[in-house]
Amino acid sequence: MSEFTSGNLILNRNLEAVEAFRPTKVKTLNDEWSVFFTSRTENRFEEPNEVLDAKSDVPVMRFDNAEDHGWEFAIVKSGKVLSRFGFLYEQETMDLVELVERLDPDADPFEDLFMNEESDQYRAEMLEKLYAEKSKQARLEELFADFDLNAFAEFGISAEQSAELERLFRPETFAEEDSVFEHVERFKKILGIEEMSWVSSRYEDLDDEDQVR
């Protein structure tokens, strides 16, 4: 089973305000951070949800990591999303499939791209067409459309942490295909949330069931 981690992160110094978000459960991660879950933000950070509805001046960071698919976060304060970032490992494949379907609605994109003897050559041709429409660099830059490094100041990060985040969240970093799976771990280490692994309301429910038995 692959990891799917999901939850709302809050600084322990702000825990007294967590009830404003109507949590279903709160769990301490470490000396600095806790995570909480709500009834409407169990799987993804979507609107409407209790965190945005609360309009609290306490900053919260929604964090999701689907091990085989990608990861994302959103920093929220006063009912507004201050910064958001998401990275899907399969984005290029999804874009290629969409392109093939657009060029030939009768095609079987997965078979043509990956399963035929000619798939390697066909996929290379489609990649060339894909990046002719919009360059790989432009697509990488789009990842940062809603990203704001300054939002992390809400969590009182140090100048060193800010510099490390700035080095991480660059298009050229995410262009390094050999290390894309390492970026989320690097992000967690910078913020000191390494314990945010195999954490979700689902896992917590399973733990509770085990304790009852």
N, CA, C and O of each residue as an XYZ file, in Angstrom:
852
protein
N       0.843     -1.197      0.000
C       0.000      0.000      0.000
C       0.874      1.241      0.000
O       1.849      1.323      0.747
N       0.526      2.200     -0.834
C       1.277      3.445     -0.915
C       0.802      4.444      0.139
O      -0.353      4.441      0.564
N       1.716      5.270      0.528
C       1.393      6.292      1.530
C       0.425      7.325      0.961
O       0.574      7.774     -0.175
N      -0.551      7.687      1.754
C      -1.337      8.880      1.453
C      -1.474      9.671      2.749
O      -2.242      9.315      3.643
N      -0.716     10.739      2.820
C      -0.706     11.593      4.003
C      -1.513     12.852      3.731
O      -1.396     13.452      2.662
N      -2.330     13.252      4.695
C      -3.202     14.404      4.496
C      -3.640     14.968      5.840
O      -4.063     14.222      6.723
N      -3.539     16.281      5.993
C      -3.995     16.898      7.237
C      -3.691     18.380      7.279
O      -3.034     18.923      6.391
N      -4.180     19.025      8.325
C      -4.006     20.458      8.527
C      -2.991     20.693      9.636
O      -3.195     20.269     10.774
N      -1.893     21.373      9.299
C      -0.820     21.607     10.253
C      -0.990     22.952     10.948
O      -1.327     23.956     10.321
N      -0.752     22.949     12.245
C      -0.864     24.159     13.049
C       0.278     24.161     14.065
O       0.656     23.107     14.577
N       0.821     25.324     14.352
C       1.884     25.406     15.347
C       1.323     25.115     16.734
O       0.209     25.527     17.057
N       2.084     24.416     17.538
C       1.628     24.092     18.890
C       1.322     25.348     19.700
O       0.455     25.322     20.574
N       2.017     26.434     19.424
C       1.776     27.665     20.167
C       0.389     28.253     19.878
O      -0.100     29.113     20.610
N      -0.237     27.768     18.790
C      -1.574     28.252     18.424
C      -2.671     27.232     18.702
O      -3.820     27.434     18.308
N      -2.328     26.141     19.378
C      -3.296     25.061     19.570
C      -4.549     25.489     20.320
O      -5.615     24.901     20.136
N      -4.429     26.498     21.154
C      -5.606     26.933     21.908
C      -6.701     27.471     20.992
O      -7.858     27.586     21.395
N      -6.321     27.803     19.743
C      -7.293     28.340     18.791
C      -7.821     27.291     17.824
O      -8.613     27.615     16.939
N      -7.394     26.028     17.977
C      -7.733     25.019     16.988
C      -9.229     24.731     16.935
O      -9.729     24.317     15.889
N      -9.954     24.936     18.026
C     -11.390     24.645     18.047
C     -12.170     25.499     17.055
O     -13.281     25.144     16.661
N     -11.588     26.621     16.655
C     -12.264     27.478     15.670
C     -12.460     26.754     14.343
O     -13.340     27.113     13.560
N     -11.639     25.732     14.089
C     -11.701     24.992     12.828
C     -12.547     23.731     12.922
O     -12.612     22.956     11.967
N     -13.192     23.518     14.056
C     -14.065     22.364     14.284
C     -13.370     21.038     13.952
O     -13.851     20.276     13.113
N     -12.250     20.769     14.605
C     -11.516     19.536     14.298
C     -12.240     18.286     14.796
O     -12.910     18.309     15.829
N     -12.094     17.214     14.053
C     -12.607     15.920     14.510
C     -11.558     15.201     15.350
O     -11.882     14.355     16.183
N     -10.286     15.553     15.116
C      -9.204     14.983     15.911
C      -7.973     15.861     15.774
O      -7.730     16.442     14.716
N      -7.190     15.957     16.855
C      -5.941     16.713     16.862
C      -4.837     15.772     17.327
O      -5.007     15.028     18.293
N      -3.700     15.813     16.628
C      -2.579     14.936     16.964
C      -1.295     15.748     17.013
O      -1.018     16.523     16.097
N      -0.511     15.581     18.066
C       0.787     16.242     18.175
C       1.803     15.517     17.315
O       1.959     14.300     17.417
N       2.505     16.275     16.457
C       3.546     15.692     15.615
C       4.904     15.714     16.302
O       5.613     14.708     16.344
N       5.256     16.889     16.846
C       6.539     17.065     17.512
C       6.453     18.287     18.429
O       5.353     18.753     18.726
N       7.575     18.802     18.874
C       7.567     19.913     19.825
C       7.033     21.207     19.224
O       6.648     22.117     19.959
N       7.004     21.299     17.904
C       6.613     22.553     17.261
C       5.270     22.473     16.545
O       4.541     23.463     16.487
N       4.938     21.308     16.001
C       3.773     21.196     15.126
C       2.778     20.160     15.633
O       3.133     19.180     16.288
N       1.492     20.426     15.294
C       0.418     19.440     15.453
C      -0.362     19.373     14.153
O      -0.268     20.268     13.313
N      -1.133     18.304     13.994
C      -1.972     18.153     12.824
C      -3.400     17.902     13.289
O      -3.629     17.209     14.280
N      -4.359     18.475     12.560
C      -5.746     18.196     12.894
C      -6.523     17.862     11.632
O      -6.125     18.205     10.518
N      -7.645     17.182     11.842
C      -8.507     16.754     10.749
C      -9.890     17.337     10.969
O     -10.290     17.589     12.105
N     -10.620     17.551      9.886
C     -11.988     18.027      9.974
C     -12.861     17.147      9.090
O     -12.352     16.370      8.282
N     -14.143     17.268      9.240
C     -15.056     16.382      8.507
C     -15.043     16.642      7.009
O     -15.322     15.735      6.226
N     -14.722     17.875      6.592
C     -14.776     18.200      5.159
C     -13.403     18.367      4.521
O     -13.321     18.725      3.346
N     -12.345     18.123      5.244
C     -11.014     18.239      4.633
C     -10.225     16.962      4.843
O      -9.019     17.004      5.085
N     -10.897     15.831      4.751
C     -10.218     14.569      5.001
C      -9.300     14.164      3.855
O      -8.230     13.606      4.096
N      -9.692     14.429      2.633
C      -8.930     13.918      1.505
C      -8.165     14.982      0.729
O      -7.013     14.764      0.354
N      -8.786     16.121      0.485
C      -8.112     17.195     -0.246
C      -8.571     18.530      0.313
O      -9.610     18.635      0.964
N      -7.758     19.556      0.035
C      -8.109     20.884      0.511
C      -9.016     21.551     -0.513
O      -8.547     22.215     -1.438
N     -10.309     21.368     -0.334
C     -11.269     21.893     -1.280
C     -12.279     22.781     -0.563
O     -12.509     22.634      0.637
N     -12.861     23.677     -1.292
C     -13.881     24.557     -0.720
C     -15.264     23.946     -0.963
O     -15.468     23.292     -1.987
N     -16.226     24.144     -0.039
C     -16.036     24.806      1.260
C     -15.400     23.850      2.271
O     -15.499     22.631      2.130
N     -14.765     24.397      3.262
C     -14.209     23.572      4.325
C     -14.087     24.404      5.593
O     -14.139     25.633      5.563
N     -13.925     23.708      6.693
C     -13.957     24.365      7.994
C     -12.788     25.325      8.198
O     -12.926     26.318      8.913
N     -11.654     25.047      7.588
C     -10.470     25.890      7.790
C     -10.675     27.265      7.158
O     -10.387     28.288      7.779
N     -11.171     27.284      5.929
C     -11.438     28.566      5.271
C     -12.647     29.270      5.886
O     -12.655     30.492      6.031
N     -13.654     28.500      6.242
C     -14.870     29.094      6.806
C     -14.609     29.797      8.123
O     -15.287     30.771      8.449
N     -13.628     29.314      8.891
C     -13.369     29.878     10.220
C     -12.873     31.308     10.152
O     -13.116     32.086     11.075
N     -12.182     31.675      9.077
C     -11.618     33.020      8.917
C     -10.777     33.415     10.134
O     -10.761     34.574     10.549
N     -10.094     32.440     10.684
C      -9.252     32.669     11.858
C      -7.939     33.331     11.460
O      -7.418     33.095     10.370
N      -7.408     34.168     12.361
C      -6.120     34.805     12.073
C      -4.944     33.914     12.459
O      -3.797     34.361     12.458
N      -5.228     32.651     12.789
C      -4.183     31.669     13.064
C      -3.835     30.967     11.743
O      -4.726     30.431     11.083
N      -2.567     30.961     11.352
C      -2.191     30.314     10.086
C      -2.255     28.797     10.181
O      -1.898     28.206     11.200
N      -2.713     28.187      9.111
C      -2.814     26.728      9.000
C      -2.225     26.324      7.659
O      -2.414     27.018      6.660
N      -1.523     25.220      7.633
C      -1.011     24.705      6.369
C      -1.619     23.343      6.079
O      -1.388     22.374      6.803
N      -2.390     23.286      5.023
C      -2.908     22.024      4.535
C      -1.788     21.315      3.791
O      -1.112     21.929      2.965
N      -1.577     20.026      4.068
C      -0.497     19.278      3.420
C      -1.021     17.918      2.977
O      -1.664     17.205      3.747
N      -0.738     17.571      1.725
C      -1.132     16.281      1.171
C       0.051     15.671      0.443
O       0.753     16.360     -0.297
N       0.272     14.389      0.648
C       1.326     13.680     -0.063
C       0.829     12.301     -0.458
O       0.718     11.403      0.377
N       0.532     12.147     -1.743
C       0.174     10.833     -2.288
C       1.441     10.269     -2.914
O       1.848     10.688     -3.997
N       2.051      9.333     -2.238
C       3.413      8.887     -2.531
C       3.679      8.631     -4.005
O       4.728      9.028     -4.512
N       2.765      7.983     -4.703
C       2.993      7.603     -6.098
C       2.502      8.650     -7.097
O       2.736      8.516     -8.298
N       1.835      9.674     -6.617
C       1.166     10.595     -7.540
C       1.632     12.049     -7.440
O       1.729     12.731     -8.460
N       1.916     12.524     -6.250
C       2.343     13.898     -6.114
C       2.027     14.451     -4.739
O       1.564     13.722     -3.861
N       2.276     15.744     -4.548
C       2.050     16.370     -3.246
C       1.670     17.825     -3.426
O       1.897     18.417     -4.482
N       1.087     18.396     -2.380
C       0.660     19.788     -2.440
C       0.513     20.355     -1.037
O       0.407     19.621     -0.054
N       0.508     21.678     -0.973
C       0.210     22.347      0.290
C      -0.526     23.644     -0.006
O      -0.476     24.169     -1.118
N      -1.212     24.150      1.017
C      -1.852     25.458      0.940
C      -1.764     26.099      2.313
O      -2.116     25.476      3.315
N      -1.300     27.333      2.366
C      -1.227     28.081      3.618
C      -2.429     29.021      3.681
O      -2.664     29.821      2.776
N      -3.176     28.904      4.763
C      -4.433     29.642      4.897
C      -4.406     30.501      6.162
O      -3.918     30.084      7.212
N      -4.942     31.702      6.027
C      -5.108     32.579      7.183
C      -6.255     33.548      6.899
O      -6.382     34.072      5.792
N      -7.073     33.773      7.897
C      -8.194     34.711      7.785
C      -9.109     34.393      6.604
O      -9.623     35.294      5.942
N      -9.303     33.109      6.354
C     -10.210     32.696      5.294
C      -9.656     32.839      3.896
O     -10.400     32.717      2.923
N      -8.342     33.101      3.769
C      -7.724     33.276      2.458
C      -6.543     32.333      2.290
O      -5.827     32.027      3.243
N      -6.358     31.883      1.062
C      -5.193     31.065      0.736
C      -4.043     32.012      0.395
O      -4.098     32.730     -0.603
N      -3.002     32.009      1.233
C      -1.869     32.904      1.042
C      -0.839     32.340      0.072
O      -0.163     33.090     -0.632
N      -0.726     31.037      0.037
C       0.251     30.392     -0.841
C      -0.221     28.974     -1.107
O      -0.754     28.300     -0.225
N      -0.015     28.541     -2.328
C      -0.425     27.185     -2.710
C       0.575     26.634     -3.725
O       1.074     27.359     -4.586
N       0.851     25.352     -3.605
C       1.750     24.701     -4.562
C       1.351     23.240     -4.683
O       1.004     22.599     -3.691
N       1.401     22.724     -5.888
C       1.110     21.313     -6.101
C       1.957     20.760     -7.225
O       2.188     21.437     -8.227
N       2.422     19.530     -7.064
C       3.268     18.911     -8.075
C       2.822     17.469     -8.295
O       2.881     16.642     -7.385
N       2.375     17.182     -9.514
C       1.927     15.838     -9.891
C       3.031     15.147    -10.682
O       3.502     15.675    -11.690
N       3.439     13.980    -10.232
C       4.485     13.248    -10.929
C       4.027     12.796    -12.312
O       4.852     12.599    -13.204
N       2.739     12.632    -12.491
C       2.200     12.093    -13.745
C       1.705     13.193    -14.689
O       1.017     12.905    -15.669
N       2.053     14.455    -14.396
C       1.485     15.550    -15.180
C       1.825     15.431    -16.663
O       0.957     15.628    -17.513
N       3.070     15.115    -16.978
C       3.452     15.003    -18.380
C       2.642     13.915    -19.083
O       2.179     14.110    -20.206
N       2.475     12.780    -18.426
C       1.681     11.700    -19.006
C       0.240     12.141    -19.228
O      -0.349     11.873    -20.275
N      -0.322     12.825    -18.225
C      -1.695     13.308    -18.359
C      -1.820     14.280    -19.521
O      -2.802     14.245    -20.263
N      -0.832     15.143    -19.679
C      -0.856     16.113    -20.784
C      -0.720     15.418    -22.135
O      -1.357     15.815    -23.111
N       0.110     14.380    -22.187
C       0.268     13.631    -23.433
C      -1.029     12.922    -23.815
O      -1.428     12.930    -24.979
N      -1.677     12.315    -22.837
C      -2.946     11.643    -23.092
C      -3.975     12.635    -23.615
O      -4.694     12.346    -24.572
N      -4.045     13.798    -22.989
C      -4.993     14.830    -23.430
C      -4.681     15.280    -24.849
O      -5.592     15.504    -25.645
N      -3.397     15.413    -25.171
C      -3.001     15.835    -26.509
C      -3.407     14.799    -27.541
O      -3.965     15.157    -28.579
N      -3.142     13.520    -27.286
C      -3.501     12.464    -28.222
C      -5.015     12.430    -28.425
O      -5.490     12.300    -29.554
N      -5.763     12.546    -27.344
C      -7.226     12.535    -27.450
C      -7.724     13.723    -28.251
O      -8.707     13.616    -28.984
N      -7.053     14.850    -28.115
C      -7.452     16.055    -28.852
C      -7.127     15.926    -30.341
O      -7.911     16.347    -31.191
N      -5.965     15.339    -30.651
C      -5.565     15.203    -32.045
C      -6.313     14.085    -32.751
O      -6.590     14.172    -33.948
N      -6.643     13.021    -31.997
C      -7.332     11.877    -32.595
C      -8.327     11.315    -31.576
O      -7.973     10.436    -30.790
N      -9.567     11.813    -31.583
C     -10.575     11.373    -30.598
C     -10.834      9.875    -30.606
O     -11.309      9.327    -29.612
N     -10.527      9.195    -31.728
C     -10.781      7.758    -31.817
C      -9.598      6.913    -31.334
O      -9.686      5.686    -31.302
N      -8.510      7.555    -30.964
C      -7.309      6.827    -30.571
C      -7.442      6.255    -29.166
O      -8.252      6.719    -28.363
N      -6.634      5.241    -28.887
C      -6.469      4.726    -27.528
C      -5.134      5.287    -27.030
O      -4.090      4.698    -27.311
N      -5.137      6.390    -26.309
C      -3.881      7.081    -25.991
C      -2.888      6.238    -25.205
O      -1.688      6.309    -25.471
N      -3.348      5.445    -24.249
C      -2.423      4.649    -23.451
C      -1.769      3.548    -24.296
O      -0.578      3.271    -24.157
N      -2.560      2.931    -25.166
C      -1.996      1.905    -26.033
C      -0.992      2.508    -27.003
O       0.090      1.961    -27.212
N      -1.364      3.650    -27.598
C      -0.479      4.279    -28.583
C       0.797      4.816    -27.936
O       1.873      4.754    -28.531
N       0.676      5.330    -26.744
C       1.820      5.965    -26.091
C       2.744      4.972    -25.386
O       3.945      5.217    -25.270
N       2.191      3.861    -24.918
C       2.986      3.012    -24.032
C       2.986      1.510    -24.354
O       3.830      0.781    -23.833
N       2.079      1.037    -25.184
C       1.907     -0.411    -25.289
C       2.249     -0.990    -26.658
O       2.403     -2.206    -26.778
N       2.372     -0.168    -27.684
C       2.685     -0.665    -29.013
C       4.192     -0.755    -29.250
O       4.978     -0.159    -28.514
N       4.581     -1.492    -30.264
C       6.001     -1.587    -30.614
C       6.553     -0.217    -31.019
O       7.737      0.066    -30.832
N       5.696      0.614    -31.565
C       6.132      1.932    -32.029
C       5.918      3.016    -30.971
O       6.072      4.203    -31.259
N       5.564      2.613    -29.750
C       5.189      3.597    -28.731
C       6.317      4.571    -28.386
O       6.067      5.757    -28.175
N       7.546      4.081    -28.328
C       8.658      4.960    -27.962
C       8.804      6.101    -28.957
O       8.957      7.260    -28.574
N       8.753      5.757    -30.238
C       8.881      6.785    -31.269
C       7.662      7.704    -31.267
O       7.791      8.923    -31.382
N       6.472      7.104    -31.134
C       5.242      7.907    -31.125
C       5.226      8.848    -29.931
O       4.845     10.012    -30.061
N       5.637      8.350    -28.765
C       5.649      9.188    -27.562
C       6.631     10.348    -27.719
O       6.352     11.463    -27.280
N       7.772     10.086    -28.340
C       8.749     11.148    -28.580
C       8.174     12.217    -29.508
O       8.402     13.410    -29.311
N       7.438     11.783    -30.504
C       6.813     12.740    -31.433
C       5.754     13.580    -30.718
O       5.655     14.790    -30.926
N       4.962     12.908    -29.865
C       3.932     13.635    -29.130
C       4.540     14.610    -28.115
O       4.016     15.701    -27.895
N       5.647     14.197    -27.507
C       6.330     15.108    -26.578
C       6.810     16.354    -27.299
O       6.708     17.465    -26.778
N       7.331     16.161    -28.498
C       7.792     17.300    -29.287
C       6.631     18.243    -29.598
O       6.781     19.463    -29.523
N       5.480     17.679    -29.945
C       4.310     18.506    -30.224
C       3.797     19.192    -28.953
O       3.380     20.350    -28.982
N       3.838     18.449    -27.830
C       3.374     19.002    -26.560
C       4.166     20.237    -26.181
O       3.597     21.267    -25.818
N       5.481     20.128    -26.268
C       6.321     21.249    -25.844
C       6.446     22.326    -26.914
O       6.934     23.424    -26.646
N       6.002     22.006    -28.130
C       5.907     23.050    -29.157
C       4.747     23.990    -28.833
O       4.810     25.189    -29.101
N       3.673     23.416    -28.243
C       2.525     24.235    -27.853
C       2.854     25.124    -26.651
O       2.472     26.294    -26.606
N       3.552     24.562    -25.700
C       3.992     25.320    -24.522
C       5.260     24.655    -24.007
O       5.261     23.456    -23.727
N       6.318     25.409    -23.883
C       7.608     24.838    -23.538
C       7.592     24.205    -22.149
O       6.752     24.522    -21.306
N       8.543     23.304    -21.942
C       8.666     22.659    -20.639
C       8.952     23.697    -19.563
O       8.441     23.593    -18.448
N       9.761     24.693    -19.888
C      10.074     25.750    -18.928
C       8.820     26.525    -18.547
O       8.611     26.832    -17.373
N       7.991     26.841    -19.523
C       6.757     27.572    -19.252
C       5.824     26.754    -18.376
O       5.165     27.293    -17.487
N       5.770     25.449    -18.627
C       4.918     24.577    -17.818
C       5.428     24.504    -16.378
O       4.634     24.482    -15.438
N       6.742     24.467    -16.205
C       7.310     24.455    -14.861
C       7.014     25.756    -14.123
O       6.695     25.752    -12.934
N       7.123     26.844    -14.830
C       6.865     28.145    -14.202
C       5.419     28.280    -13.754
O       5.130     28.970    -12.777
N       4.509     27.622    -14.466
C       3.098     27.664    -14.084
C       2.850     27.031    -12.712
O       1.881     27.367    -12.032
N       3.730     26.117    -12.314
C       3.589     25.483    -11.006
C       3.601     26.510     -9.877
O       3.027     26.277     -8.813
N       4.251     27.635    -10.110
C       4.481     28.616     -9.060
C       3.533     29.815     -9.142
O       3.765     30.844     -8.508
N       2.475     29.672     -9.921
C       1.540     30.782    -10.118
C       0.914     31.248     -8.803
O       0.671     32.441     -8.622
N       0.652     30.312     -7.884
C      -0.002     30.658     -6.617
C       0.935     30.504     -5.422
O       0.492     30.515     -4.274
N       2.226     30.361     -5.695
C       3.201     30.175     -4.624
C       3.731     31.525     -4.153
O       4.098     32.376     -4.963
N       3.765     31.712     -2.833
C       4.313     32.938     -2.245
C       5.186     32.550     -1.063
O       4.683     32.122     -0.025
N       6.483     32.701     -1.222
C       7.430     32.345     -0.168
C       7.173     33.132      1.111
O       7.387     32.621      2.211
N       6.718     34.365      0.973
C       6.514     35.221      2.147
C       5.469     34.659      3.108
O       5.469     34.998      4.292
N       4.577     33.799      2.603
C       3.520     33.263      3.459
C       4.082     32.405      4.590
O       3.444     32.266      5.634
N       5.262     31.831      4.396
C       5.851     30.992      5.438
C       6.275     31.790      6.663
O       6.515     31.224      7.730
N       6.365     33.109      6.505
C       6.679     33.953      7.656
C       5.600     33.846      8.727
O       5.859     34.118      9.899
N       4.399     33.453      8.333
C       3.303     33.283      9.288
C       3.633     32.211     10.335
O       3.054     32.194     11.421
N       4.564     31.327      9.996
C       4.942     30.260     10.926
C       6.260     30.558     11.639
O       6.823     29.690     12.306
N       6.748     31.795     11.491
C       7.940     32.209     12.205
C       9.197     31.464     11.802
O      10.054     31.196     12.644
N       9.322     31.124     10.521
C      10.499     30.384     10.083
C      11.726     31.286     10.133
O      11.614     32.511     10.078
N      12.891     30.667     10.238
C      14.148     31.401     10.315
C      14.588     31.855      8.930
O      14.044     31.420      7.915
N      15.588     32.745      8.907
C      16.142     33.197      7.636
C      16.759     32.032      6.877
O      16.690     31.979      5.649
N      17.361     31.100      7.604
C      17.962     29.928      6.965
C      16.890     29.045      6.334
O      17.068     28.556      5.218
N      15.784     28.838      7.036
C      14.687     28.041      6.474
C      14.123     28.716      5.230
O      13.847     28.057      4.227
N      13.955     30.029      5.301
C      13.426     30.772      4.155
C      14.342     30.636      2.945
O      13.870     30.470      1.820
N      15.648     30.706      3.174
C      16.609     30.578      2.076
C      16.558     29.177      1.476
O      16.665     29.017      0.260
N      16.395     28.161      2.326
C      16.316     26.791      1.827
C      15.040     26.572      1.020
O      15.054     25.885     -0.001
N      13.934     27.161      1.485
C      12.684     27.063      0.729
C      12.803     27.762     -0.617
O      12.293     27.275     -1.626
N      13.480     28.908     -0.626
C      13.656     29.646     -1.879
C      14.457     28.827     -2.880
O      14.170     28.848     -4.077
N      15.459     28.106     -2.393
C      16.266     27.264     -3.287
C      15.463     26.067     -3.789
O      15.656     25.604     -4.914
N      14.562     25.574     -2.944
C      13.747     24.422     -3.342
C      12.713     24.802     -4.385
O      12.569     24.117     -5.399
N      11.998     25.881     -4.145
C      10.870     26.228     -5.006
C      11.307     27.100     -6.176
O      10.981     28.284     -6.270
N      12.060     26.458     -7.062
C      12.505     27.075     -8.310
C      12.155     26.126     -9.456
O      12.195     24.909     -9.273
N      11.814     26.653    -10.630
C      11.501     25.772    -11.759
C      12.611     24.784    -12.070
O      12.342     23.625    -12.384
N      13.869     25.239    -11.985
C      14.971     24.353    -12.339
C      15.092     23.170    -11.373
O      15.571     22.101    -11.753
N      14.657     23.366    -10.121
C      14.682     22.269     -9.162
C      13.725     21.166     -9.591
O      14.067     19.985     -9.538
N      12.542     21.547    -10.008
C      11.530     20.556    -10.374
C      11.713     20.036    -11.797
O      10.973     19.163    -12.248
N      12.705     20.582    -12.496
C      13.061     20.047    -13.812
C      13.993     18.853    -13.688
O      14.205     18.127    -14.659
N      14.552     18.643    -12.500
C      15.488     17.537    -12.263
C      14.693     16.250    -12.056
O      14.294     15.924    -10.939
N      14.475     15.538    -13.134
C      13.580     14.376    -13.111
C      14.083     13.255    -12.213
O      13.282     12.487    -11.681
N      15.386     13.149    -12.036
C      15.928     12.055    -11.231
C      15.657     12.227     -9.741
O      15.800     11.275     -8.973
N      15.265     13.441     -9.321
C      15.109     13.696     -7.881
C      13.728     14.210     -7.501
O      13.548     14.710     -6.391
N      12.751     14.100     -8.391
C      11.444     14.691     -8.108
C      10.785     14.102     -6.867
O      10.045     14.797     -6.172
N      11.046     12.826     -6.582
C      10.420     12.205     -5.419
C      11.066     12.652     -4.109
O      10.524     12.400     -3.033
N      12.223     13.314     -4.196
C      12.931     13.759     -2.999
C      12.465     15.137     -2.528
O      12.709     15.510     -1.380
N      11.800     15.893     -3.398
C      11.474     17.273     -3.070
C      10.542     17.398     -1.874
O      10.709     18.283     -1.035
N       9.569     16.515     -1.803
C       8.612     16.598     -0.693
C       9.305     16.297      0.630
O       8.987     16.909      1.650
N      10.245     15.362      0.619
C      10.975     15.063      1.850
C      11.869     16.229      2.245
O      12.032     16.527      3.428
N      12.437     16.875      1.261
C      13.258     18.069      1.517
C      12.400     19.179      2.123
O      12.821     19.862      3.056
N      11.206     19.350      1.588
C      10.275     20.355      2.097
C       9.933     20.072      3.552
O       9.959     20.976      4.387
N       9.614     18.830      3.855
C       9.256     18.453      5.221
C      10.417     18.680      6.181
O      10.218     19.139      7.305
N      11.619     18.360      5.741
C      12.787     18.537      6.602
C      13.036     20.008      6.902
O      13.356     20.365      8.036
N      12.892     20.862      5.896
C      13.112     22.298      6.094
C      12.173     22.847      7.160
O      12.585     23.627      8.018
N      10.910     22.434      7.101
C       9.912     22.961      8.038
C       9.871     22.200      9.360
O       9.197     22.625     10.298
N      10.581     21.088      9.441
C      10.559     20.307     10.667
C       9.279     19.522     10.858
O       8.777     19.387     11.974
N       8.748     18.999      9.745
C       7.514     18.208      9.821
C       7.750     16.802      9.260
O       6.872     16.228      8.615
N       8.947     16.254      9.513
C       9.265     14.920      9.016
C       8.264     13.881      9.501
O       8.032     12.875      8.830
N       7.667     14.124     10.674
C       6.688     13.176     11.219
C       5.379     13.165     10.434
O       4.523     12.312     10.667
N       5.221     14.099      9.513
C       4.016     14.141      8.691
C       4.151     13.103      7.582
O       4.267     13.436      6.403
N       4.133     11.838      7.993
C       4.291     10.708      7.098
C       3.366      9.587      7.560
O       3.339      9.249      8.744
N       2.607      9.010      6.623
C       1.590      8.018      6.957
C       0.641      8.595      8.015
O       0.290      7.931      8.990
N       0.243      9.832      7.794
C      -0.675     10.524      8.704
C      -1.905     10.946      7.911
O      -1.787     11.631      6.896
N      -3.075     10.541      8.368
C      -4.334     10.975      7.779
C      -5.452     10.564      8.717
O      -5.233      9.770      9.632
N      -6.636     11.088      8.504
C      -7.766     10.698      9.338
C      -8.047      9.210      9.195
O      -8.457      8.560     10.157
N      -7.828      8.664      7.994
C      -8.050      7.236      7.759
C      -7.091      6.395      8.600
O      -7.511      5.436      9.249
N      -5.814      6.749      8.589
C      -4.843      5.999      9.383
C      -5.162      6.110     10.875
O      -5.034      5.142     11.623
N      -5.582      7.314     11.295
C      -5.908      7.499     12.710
C      -7.104      6.632     13.104
O      -7.130      6.064     14.196
N      -8.085      6.533     12.218
C      -9.246      5.680     12.508
C      -8.825      4.219     12.640
O      -9.320      3.496     13.505
N      -7.890      3.786     11.757
C      -7.426      2.410     11.829
C      -6.676      2.145     13.134
O      -6.811      1.081     13.738
N      -5.873      3.145     13.561
C      -5.158      3.008     14.838
C      -6.134      2.893     16.000
O      -5.941      2.097     16.920
N      -7.184      3.700     15.941
C      -8.194      3.657     16.994
C      -8.877      2.296     17.054
O      -9.151      1.773     18.134
N      -9.150      1.725     15.868
C      -9.789      0.401     15.814
C      -8.875     -0.653     16.437
O      -9.336     -1.536     17.160
N      -7.579     -0.554     16.151
C      -6.630     -1.522     16.710
C      -6.558     -1.441     18.221
O      -6.395     -2.453     18.903
N      -6.683     -0.206     18.748
C      -6.595     -0.031     20.185
C      -7.833     -0.580     20.881
O      -7.765     -1.016     22.030
N      -8.964     -0.559     20.179
C     -10.202     -1.053     20.776
C     -10.185     -2.576     20.860
O     -10.747     -3.150     21.793
N      -9.552     -3.228     19.905
C      -9.545     -4.692     19.855
C      -8.766     -5.292     21.033
O      -8.661     -6.514     21.145
